[in-house]
Amino acid sequence: MVMKDDKNRYINGNTVLVPDYTPERKKDKEEYEKLKKAREERLNQKKAKSLKDKKNTLICIVASFAVCLLLISRYTTMYSMEKELSKVKVEINTVNVENESLNLALLKESNLQHIEEVATNKLHMMKVDKNNVIYADLSKDNFGKTANEEKKTAQENIIEKIKNILF
């Protein structure tokens, strides 16, 4: 009689019905289970390492992106400051040019001969002689108070009197 066992082996003869007793099968199964668990642990460790590597890589990418953004923001700040500095320099140059032109005009206008010309020709002034001089005493108040000032002082005096009476 021919029979197949669980490993697809053919068994011939009178031992067909006698089962193989192998006490070591249990040990093989335990060893197989241990190997299987060890394999699963290695796979889990590989997955954990892979996840850790991916996480570290992602952290590096995010950190480098943040550093790049920081650098770009600093460069934009520096660019805007340089632009503002150049505007201020241009403004300083224009003010200096204007100042120089005003100094030249001031020198021209402060010339005594020019002042005398303008006074006699445009303003119709005359040269001062000892005969044309009038002396005025400016130490005293030559100009009296105006009507508005007198009204204000009168009102203030009335308000002061009312305050003194009430308080």
C-alpha positions as CSV (number, residue, x, y, z in Angstrom):
1,M,0.0,0.0,0.0
2,V,1.2,3.5,-0.9
3,M,0.3,6.6,1.2
4,K,1.3,10.3,1.2
5,D,2.1,12.0,4.5
6,D,1.6,15.7,5.2
7,K,4.9,16.5,3.6
8,N,3.9,14.9,0.3
9,R,6.2,12.0,0.8
10,Y,5.3,8.5,-0.3
11,I,5.3,5.8,2.3
12,N,5.5,2.2,1.2
13,G,5.0,-1.1,2.9
14,N,3.6,-2.1,6.1
15,T,4.5,1.1,8.0
16,V,1.9,3.0,6.2
17,L,-0.6,2.9,9.0
18,V,1.9,3.3,11.7
19,P,2.4,7.0,12.5
20,D,5.8,8.4,12.8
21,Y,6.4,9.4,16.4
22,T,9.0,12.0,16.6
23,P,9.4,13.5,20.0
24,E,11.5,16.2,18.5
25,R,8.6,17.6,16.6
26,K,7.5,19.7,19.5
27,K,11.0,21.1,19.8
28,D,11.0,21.8,16.1
29,K,7.7,23.6,16.5
30,E,9.0,25.6,19.4
31,E,12.1,26.5,17.6
32,Y,10.1,27.4,14.5
33,E,7.9,29.7,16.7
34,K,11.0,31.2,18.2
35,L,12.5,31.8,14.8
36,K,9.2,33.3,13.6
37,K,9.0,35.6,16.6
38,A,12.7,36.6,16.1
39,R,11.9,37.3,12.4
40,E,8.9,39.4,13.4
41,E,11.0,41.3,16.0
42,R,13.7,42.0,13.3
43,L,11.0,43.2,10.9
44,N,9.5,45.4,13.6
45,Q,12.9,46.7,14.5
46,K,13.6,47.4,10.8
47,K,10.2,49.2,10.5
48,A,11.0,51.2,13.7
49,K,14.4,52.1,12.4
50,S,12.9,53.0,9.0
51,L,10.3,55.2,10.7
52,K,13.0,56.8,12.9
53,D,15.2,57.5,9.8
54,K,12.2,58.9,8.0
55,K,11.3,61.1,11.0
56,N,14.9,62.3,11.3
57,T,15.0,63.1,7.6
58,L,11.7,65.0,7.8
59,I,13.0,66.9,10.8
60,C,16.2,67.8,8.9
61,I,14.1,69.0,5.9
62,V,11.8,71.1,8.1
63,A,14.8,72.6,9.9
64,S,16.6,73.4,6.7
65,F,13.3,75.0,5.3
66,A,13.0,77.1,8.5
67,V,16.6,78.2,8.2
68,C,16.1,79.1,4.5
69,L,13.0,81.1,5.4
70,L,14.9,82.9,8.1
71,L,17.8,83.7,5.7
72,I,15.4,85.0,3.1
73,S,13.6,87.2,5.6
74,R,16.9,88.6,6.8
75,Y,18.0,89.3,3.2
76,T,14.7,91.1,2.4
77,T,15.2,93.2,5.6
78,M,18.7,94.0,4.5
79,Y,17.6,94.9,1.0
80,S,14.9,97.2,2.3
81,M,17.3,98.9,4.7
82,E,19.8,99.4,1.8
83,K,17.1,100.8,-0.4
84,E,16.0,103.2,2.4
85,L,19.7,104.1,3.0
86,S,20.1,104.9,-0.7
87,K,17.0,107.1,-0.6
88,V,18.4,109.0,2.4
89,K,21.7,109.5,0.7
90,V,20.0,110.9,-2.4
91,E,17.9,113.2,-0.1
92,I,21.1,114.3,1.7
93,N,22.8,115.1,-1.6
94,T,19.8,117.1,-2.8
95,V,19.7,119.0,0.5
96,N,23.4,119.7,0.3
97,V,23.0,121.1,-3.3
98,E,20.1,123.2,-2.2
99,N,22.1,124.4,0.8
100,E,25.0,125.4,-1.4
101,S,22.7,127.3,-3.7
102,L,21.2,129.1,-0.8
103,N,24.6,130.0,0.6
104,L,25.5,131.5,-2.8
105,A,22.3,133.5,-2.9
106,L,22.9,134.6,0.7
107,L,26.4,135.8,-0.2
108,K,25.0,137.6,-3.2
109,E,22.3,139.3,-1.1
110,S,24.6,140.1,1.8
111,N,26.9,142.2,-0.3
112,L,26.7,145.8,1.0
113,Q,26.7,147.3,-2.5
114,H,23.8,145.1,-3.5
115,I,21.8,146.0,-0.4
116,E,22.4,149.7,-1.0
117,E,21.2,149.3,-4.7
118,V,18.0,147.5,-3.7
119,A,17.3,150.0,-0.9
120,T,17.6,153.0,-3.2
121,N,16.2,151.6,-6.4
122,K,13.4,149.2,-5.4
123,L,12.4,150.5,-1.9
124,H,13.0,154.2,-2.7
125,M,15.1,154.8,0.4
126,M,17.5,157.7,0.8
127,K,20.9,157.8,2.3
128,V,21.0,159.0,5.9
129,D,22.5,162.4,6.6
130,K,22.8,164.1,10.0
131,N,20.0,166.4,8.9
132,N,17.5,163.6,8.1
133,V,18.0,161.6,11.3
134,I,15.1,161.4,13.8
135,Y,15.7,160.0,17.2
136,A,12.9,158.1,19.0
137,D,12.9,156.8,22.6
138,L,11.8,153.2,22.4
139,S,12.2,152.5,26.1
140,K,8.7,153.6,26.8
141,D,5.5,152.0,25.5
142,N,4.8,154.2,22.4
143,F,2.0,152.0,21.2
144,G,-1.1,151.8,23.3
145,K,-3.2,148.7,24.0
146,T,-5.6,147.8,21.3
147,A,-9.4,147.7,21.9
148,N,-9.5,143.9,21.8
149,E,-6.8,143.7,24.5
150,E,-8.7,146.2,26.7
151,K,-11.9,144.2,26.4
152,K,-10.1,141.0,27.3
153,T,-8.5,142.5,30.4
154,A,-11.9,144.0,31.5
155,Q,-13.5,140.6,31.1
156,E,-10.7,138.9,33.0
157,N,-11.0,141.5,35.8
158,I,-14.8,140.8,36.1
159,I,-14.2,137.0,36.2
160,E,-11.5,137.4,38.9
161,K,-13.9,139.5,41.0
162,I,-16.7,136.9,40.7
163,K,-14.2,134.1,41.7
164,N,-13.0,136.1,44.7
165,I,-16.6,136.7,45.8
166,L,-17.7,133.0,45.4
167,F,-14.6,131.3,46.6
